[in-house]
Every structure is written in C-alpha cells, then in structure tokens.
C-alpha cells in the first residue's frame, strides 16, 4: 500500500492527466451552456468546476469520470445563472505548501479556450438557441454522447432529448439558410 505522500502524488497525477484529456471539451461545453453573452465568466465557472472535481476526486468512478465531470460543469453553469454574475468564485484549493500545482492547469483554461474555440460564427449560431437546445445539440454533435447519456446529464427523459435535438437542428438549419 502506498504511503500518504505517494498516494497524494498519484492522485495529483491522475487528476492532471484527466484535466489534460477533457479541459477543452469542458471549456467548450461550459461556453455552450453559458452562451456568448457570458463568455467573460467562463474562467470563473470552470475554476469552480475543477475545484469541485478535485474535492470529490476520490469518490468518483474512474470509468465514468468524463460524464461525472461534465455534470459538475453543467451544475456550475446553472449555479452561476441562479446566483447572478456579481458573486465571486471559491479559489482553487492548495496543498500544505500553498501550491496549486495539482490543479494549476486550471489557470490555463482561458488560453486553451481562446486557442481552440471553433469560430465566432458557431457561438453566434448557438447563442441564438435556448440553453436546453444549445446544450443538447452540443452534447450530441460535439461530444458525441448518446441520447441516454444526454438524458441523464440533463435529468430529462430520452424523448425530451430527442425533441430538443430535433428543434435545435431545425432552428440551426433555418438560421444557416438565412445567412446565405
């Protein structure tokens, strides 16, 4: 059995690897939920999500971490909408030395988003959809989640997911047609 320090190092390494794998998708997902008018708070929402994930890391199922974390991101976005834009977020946790190395990569989120966000046109298009439609479309078309996974994430029946996707695709197609 590993010592306390070795266990902490393994935990930090696993978290960092997970962060590297999902950070761009998580940032894009959060931007999709928040919408283009709230892009300035994206970093704060993601910082809160990574902080929550770090605190609950040991309780998460390694086989289902991507969905688990995206649910945290979604909840942080919803919490932001509920409390309004004026409240500040909780700072990232630190270890005993005051270092945030285990989750320091969260500071790079803004750079990753700016460098890898598809195009302003895509966000403008998505911004014209309601939040539930925008989120369902993003989860299906970008993250390639199944209807069942989307239903679980949004806490709605599969039929609602199907309806939302149909409506989102129809509205997006109409908006693209008008732009031509």
N, C-alpha and C positions, 0 to 999 in steps of 0.2 A: 504494500500500500504506500503510495507516495506521501512524502512529508507535506506539511502545510504550505511551505513555500513552493514546492514542486507542483502541488495541486493548484495553487493560485496562478502560477506561470502557465500551466496547461489550460486553465480556464481563460486567461487573458489571450493566449494564442488562438484558442478555438473561437473566441469572440471576434478577434481581429480578422481571422480568415472568413468568418461569416460576414462580417462588415464589408470586406473587400468583394465578396460574391454578390451581395444584394444591395449595396448602398445606392447604386444608380437607379435600379428599379424602384427602390423605396422612395427615393427623391422624386422620381417622375410620378409615381403613384400619389404621393402627397401633393405634388403640384397639380395633379389632375383633380383631386378632391377639393383642394382649396380654391382652385380657379385662378385665372390670370390676374384678377384684381388683388389677390392676397399673396402674390409671389414674394413680397418683401418679408413675410413672416415664415416662409418655408424653412429657413435655417433654424429658427426657434422651435418650430413644431418637430422637426427631425431630431434636434438635440434632446427634446423631451422624450421622444420615442426611443432613441438609443439609450437614454438614461433609464427608462423603464425596463427596457430589454436587459440591460446589464444587471439591474437589481433582481430580475426574475430569471436570469440565465440558467441557474442550476435546476430550476423547476420545469424548464421547457423540455419537450420531447425532441431529441436531435433529428428524428426522422421527419418532423413536421415544423421545423423552425421557420422556414420561409413563410408559410401561411400564418404561423403564430406571430411573426414579427410584422407582417403586413396588416394584421388585425390591430396590433399596437399602433402602427402608423395611422390607420383609419380612426381609431379611438382618439388619438392625439389631435387629429384634424377636427373631429367632431367636438372635442373639448374646447378647442380654440374658437370654433364658431359659437359655442354656447357662452363662453365667458367674455368674448369680445377681444378686440385687438390690443387693448391697453394693458393687459396683465403680462407680467414678465414670466419667464420660464425658470425652472429649477436648474442650477448649474450642474454640469457633469460631475459625477462622483469622483473622488480622488482616493488614492491609496494612502498608506500611513505617512509616506514621504511628501504628500501633497501633489504627486504627479498624476496626470490624467493619461499616461501613456497607453493604458489598456483600452481606453476609448477615445484617444486623441484623434483618431482618424475621423471622428465625427466633425472635427473642425474643418476637414477638407470637403465636406458635403457641398458647400456652396460652389467651390471650384469645380467639383465633379458635375454638378448640375449645369452650370454655365457652359462647361466644355462639351457636355454630351446631350443637352436637351435638343430634341429634333429641330423644330423650327417654330418661329413665332406664329406662323400660319396655322400650324397644328393646334397650338394652345388657344389661338383665337377661335378656331373652329370648335374645339372642346369647350371653351368658355361660353359659347352660346347654347350649350346643352345644360339642362338642370343637373344638379350634383348627382342624384341617383343614376341618371342616364350616362353621364360622363364617367362615373366610377365603374359602372357595369361594362361599358364599352372598353375602357382601359384595361380592366382585369381580363377580359376575354381576348381582345385583339392584340394587346401588347404583352401581357404576362402569360397569355395562353392558358388561363385557368379554365377548368371545366365548369359547366353550369352549376353542378353540385357544390364545387368549391366557392364559387361566387355567392351562391345562396347562403352558404354557411358564413361567409365573411360579412355579408350584408344583413344577415339574420332575417331573410325573407324566403318564401317558398320558391322552388325552381321555376314555377310558372311566372312569377313576378320577374325573375331574372330574364326569362325568355321575352316577356313583354317589353321590359326595359331595353334589351338589346335590339329588338325589332324597331322600337320607336327611335332609339339613338341612331341606328344605321339609316333609317328613313330620313330623319332630320339632317344628319350629316350629309347624306347624298343630295338632299334638296339644297342645302347651303353651298355645297361644292358646285352644283349645277348653276346656281345663281351667280357664282363668282366667275364663271367662264365668259 
